[in-house]
Amino acid sequence: MERILNANKEVRERRDQLRHPIHAKPQLKATTPNQVWSWDITKLLGPKKWISIHLSVVIDISSR
């Protein structure tokens, strides 16, 4: 019975399936300095096991 229903497209998923829209990745372009900035924070190990150092960097992407 299942094959006959599938052949006639009588069987489908009972729950409605949502489709996520496809988004384009944003691309930032800097033509002059001070237009677009990027940042990053990294956790580094310290001299002892329980000590960590947070390194934060801010950079102007026009220099890249």
Secondary structure, DSSP 4 states (H G I P E B T S, - for coil): -HHHHHHTT----SSPPP-PPPPPPP----SSTTS-EEEEEEEEE-SSTT-EEEEEEEEEGGG-
